[in-house]
Amino acid sequence: MIGAFGKHGQLKMAFQLADEMVEVGFIPNEDTYASLLIACNSQKNAGFKYAIEVRNKNYIFEKKF
């Protein structure tokens, strides 16, 4: 769903959905992160700001070695 929102230019909705998923206990993984970054690409002006938000909100997954 995050990818679909992003693909269709609904960047804010993509991030709202990610926030809601985290609130209910979903642990973001690399697919979630990639979808959010792809969504950022859908809006050139606001996309960079949202990409930084991904990092600041700790959406970034941790790799386990």
C-alpha positions in Angstrom: 0.0 0.0 0.0 2.9 2.4 0.8 4.3 1.8 -2.7 0.9 2.3 -4.3 0.4 5.7 -2.6 3.9 6.8 -3.5 3.6 5.7 -7.1 0.5 7.8 -7.5 2.0 10.9 -5.9 0.3 10.5 -2.5 3.6 11.0 -0.5 1.9 12.2 2.6 -0.5 9.3 2.7 2.4 6.8 2.2 4.1 8.3 5.3 0.9 8.4 7.3 0.4 4.7 6.6 3.9 3.9 7.7 3.4 5.9 10.9 0.1 4.0 11.6 1.8 0.6 10.9 4.6 1.4 13.4 2.0 2.6 16.0 0.2 -0.8 15.9 3.5 -2.7 16.2 4.6 -3.4 12.7 8.4 -3.5 12.5 9.5 -1.9 9.2 11.9 -3.9 7.0 13.9 -3.2 3.9 10.8 -3.4 1.7 9.0 -0.7 3.8 12.1 1.5 3.6 12.5 1.0 -0.1 8.8 1.8 -0.7 9.1 5.0 1.3 12.2 6.1 -0.7 10.5 5.3 -4.0 7.5 7.3 -2.8 9.9 10.2 -2.1 10.8 10.2 -5.7 7.2 10.8 -6.8 7.4 14.4 -5.7 10.7 16.1 -6.6 10.1 19.2 -4.4 9.0 17.5 -1.2 10.6 14.1 -1.6 14.0 15.0 -0.2 12.4 16.4 3.0 10.5 13.2 3.4 13.6 11.1 2.7 15.2 12.9 5.6 12.1 12.2 7.7 12.6 8.5 7.1 16.0 8.6 8.6 15.0 10.9 11.5 12.0 8.7 12.5 14.2 5.6 12.6 12.3 3.8 9.8 15.6 2.4 8.8 15.8 -1.3 9.4 18.7 -2.9 11.2 20.6 -5.6 9.5 21.3 -8.6 11.7 24.6 -10.3 11.1 
